[in-house]
Amino acid sequence: MTNSKIIVIGSGGHAKVVCDSLLQMGRQPEFCTDFVEQRWGERVLDVLVKGSDDLIDSYDPEDILLANGIASVKD
């Protein structure tokens, strides 16, 4: 699994922390997802926000790892 592609779910503040942690470990996330289309094409650190979670369906589950980049501090 160390060669698996990593997809970060989300593109907000917590996703930034997750991406930073992965990069510090020497792992480059493949991309981030976001349901807000206006964020597609932006970057979280150096990681592209590629599209919605639907992109995950195009990958074989054996070939990817998902990283939870979703969190909230509101009620």
ChimeraX commands (.cxc) that place a marker at each C-alpha (Angstrom):
marker #1 position 0.00,0.00,0.00 radius 0.5
marker #1 position 2.93,2.39,0.25 radius 0.5
marker #1 position 2.73,2.90,-3.52 radius 0.5
marker #1 position -1.00,3.59,-3.41 radius 0.5
marker #1 position -2.22,6.95,-4.65 radius 0.5
marker #1 position -3.54,9.17,-1.87 radius 0.5
marker #1 position -6.70,11.20,-2.41 radius 0.5
marker #1 position -7.58,13.82,0.20 radius 0.5
marker #1 position -11.31,14.30,0.75 radius 0.5
marker #1 position -11.98,18.02,1.24 radius 0.5
marker #1 position -10.03,21.17,0.49 radius 0.5
marker #1 position -10.46,23.40,3.53 radius 0.5
marker #1 position -8.33,24.07,6.57 radius 0.5
marker #1 position -8.18,20.48,7.81 radius 0.5
marker #1 position -7.32,19.24,4.32 radius 0.5
marker #1 position -4.40,21.66,4.36 radius 0.5
marker #1 position -3.15,20.11,7.61 radius 0.5
marker #1 position -3.58,16.60,6.17 radius 0.5
marker #1 position -1.76,17.52,2.94 radius 0.5
marker #1 position 1.05,19.18,4.89 radius 0.5
marker #1 position 1.44,16.09,7.09 radius 0.5
marker #1 position 1.55,13.79,4.07 radius 0.5
marker #1 position 4.07,16.00,2.30 radius 0.5
marker #1 position 6.24,16.08,5.42 radius 0.5
marker #1 position 6.18,12.25,5.37 radius 0.5
marker #1 position 7.37,12.29,1.76 radius 0.5
marker #1 position 3.98,11.29,0.31 radius 0.5
marker #1 position 2.51,13.44,-2.47 radius 0.5
marker #1 position -1.29,13.34,-2.51 radius 0.5
marker #1 position -2.72,12.71,-5.97 radius 0.5
marker #1 position -5.37,15.44,-5.52 radius 0.5
marker #1 position -8.02,16.86,-3.17 radius 0.5
marker #1 position -11.77,16.75,-3.73 radius 0.5
marker #1 position -14.45,19.31,-2.98 radius 0.5
marker #1 position -18.17,19.44,-3.74 radius 0.5
marker #1 position -17.93,23.20,-4.43 radius 0.5
marker #1 position -17.18,23.49,-8.15 radius 0.5
marker #1 position -15.68,26.98,-7.76 radius 0.5
marker #1 position -12.78,25.42,-5.81 radius 0.5
marker #1 position -11.88,23.01,-8.62 radius 0.5
marker #1 position -8.55,24.02,-10.11 radius 0.5
marker #1 position -7.36,25.69,-6.90 radius 0.5
marker #1 position -4.54,24.22,-4.82 radius 0.5
marker #1 position -4.19,23.16,-1.21 radius 0.5
marker #1 position -0.50,23.79,-0.66 radius 0.5
marker #1 position 0.82,22.15,-3.83 radius 0.5
marker #1 position -2.08,19.69,-4.23 radius 0.5
marker #1 position -4.67,20.27,-6.95 radius 0.5
marker #1 position -8.38,20.38,-6.07 radius 0.5
marker #1 position -9.46,18.26,-9.00 radius 0.5
marker #1 position -13.21,17.85,-8.60 radius 0.5
marker #1 position -15.92,16.18,-6.54 radius 0.5
marker #1 position -15.77,12.91,-4.62 radius 0.5
marker #1 position -17.22,11.23,-7.72 radius 0.5
marker #1 position -13.68,11.12,-9.15 radius 0.5
marker #1 position -12.86,8.41,-6.63 radius 0.5
marker #1 position -15.14,5.99,-8.49 radius 0.5
marker #1 position -12.73,5.97,-11.45 radius 0.5
marker #1 position -9.99,4.35,-9.30 radius 0.5
marker #1 position -9.64,0.73,-8.30 radius 0.5
marker #1 position -10.13,0.60,-4.51 radius 0.5
marker #1 position -7.00,-1.55,-4.26 radius 0.5
marker #1 position -4.88,1.23,-5.77 radius 0.5
marker #1 position -5.82,4.21,-3.57 radius 0.5
marker #1 position -5.83,5.42,0.00 radius 0.5
marker #1 position -8.33,8.04,1.15 radius 0.5
marker #1 position -7.30,10.69,3.67 radius 0.5
marker #1 position -10.06,12.49,5.59 radius 0.5
marker #1 position -9.56,16.20,5.14 radius 0.5
marker #1 position -13.03,17.13,6.41 radius 0.5
marker #1 position -13.54,18.71,9.82 radius 0.5
marker #1 position -15.66,21.42,11.38 radius 0.5
marker #1 position -15.46,23.71,14.35 radius 0.5
marker #1 position -19.05,24.91,14.03 radius 0.5
marker #1 position -22.19,23.35,15.54 radius 0.5
marker link #1:1,2 radius 0.2
marker link #1:2,3 radius 0.2
marker link #1:3,4 radius 0.2
marker link #1:4,5 radius 0.2
marker link #1:5,6 radius 0.2
marker link #1:6,7 radius 0.2
marker link #1:7,8 radius 0.2
marker link #1:8,9 radius 0.2
marker link #1:9,10 radius 0.2
marker link #1:10,11 radius 0.2
marker link #1:11,12 radius 0.2
marker link #1:12,13 radius 0.2
marker link #1:13,14 radius 0.2
marker link #1:14,15 radius 0.2
marker link #1:15,16 radius 0.2
marker link #1:16,17 radius 0.2
marker link #1:17,18 radius 0.2
marker link #1:18,19 radius 0.2
marker link #1:19,20 radius 0.2
marker link #1:20,21 radius 0.2
marker link #1:21,22 radius 0.2
marker link #1:22,23 radius 0.2
marker link #1:23,24 radius 0.2
marker link #1:24,25 radius 0.2
marker link #1:25,26 radius 0.2
marker link #1:26,27 radius 0.2
marker link #1:27,28 radius 0.2
marker link #1:28,29 radius 0.2
marker link #1:29,30 radius 0.2
marker link #1:30,31 radius 0.2
marker link #1:31,32 radius 0.2
marker link #1:32,33 radius 0.2
marker link #1:33,34 radius 0.2
marker link #1:34,35 radius 0.2
marker link #1:35,36 radius 0.2
marker link #1:36,37 radius 0.2
marker link #1:37,38 radius 0.2
marker link #1:38,39 radius 0.2
marker link #1:39,40 radius 0.2
marker link #1:40,41 radius 0.2
marker link #1:41,42 radius 0.2
marker link #1:42,43 radius 0.2
marker link #1:43,44 radius 0.2
marker link #1:44,45 radius 0.2
marker link #1:45,46 radius 0.2
marker link #1:46,47 radius 0.2
marker link #1:47,48 radius 0.2
marker link #1:48,49 radius 0.2
marker link #1:49,50 radius 0.2
marker link #1:50,51 radius 0.2
marker link #1:51,52 radius 0.2
marker link #1:52,53 radius 0.2
marker link #1:53,54 radius 0.2
marker link #1:54,55 radius 0.2
marker link #1:55,56 radius 0.2
marker link #1:56,57 radius 0.2
marker link #1:57,58 radius 0.2
marker link #1:58,59 radius 0.2
marker link #1:59,60 radius 0.2
marker link #1:60,61 radius 0.2
marker link #1:61,62 radius 0.2
marker link #1:62,63 radius 0.2
marker link #1:63,64 radius 0.2
marker link #1:64,65 radius 0.2
marker link #1:65,66 radius 0.2
marker link #1:66,67 radius 0.2
marker link #1:67,68 radius 0.2
marker link #1:68,69 radius 0.2
marker link #1:69,70 radius 0.2
marker link #1:70,71 radius 0.2
marker link #1:71,72 radius 0.2
marker link #1:72,73 radius 0.2
marker link #1:73,74 radius 0.2
marker link #1:74,75 radius 0.2
view
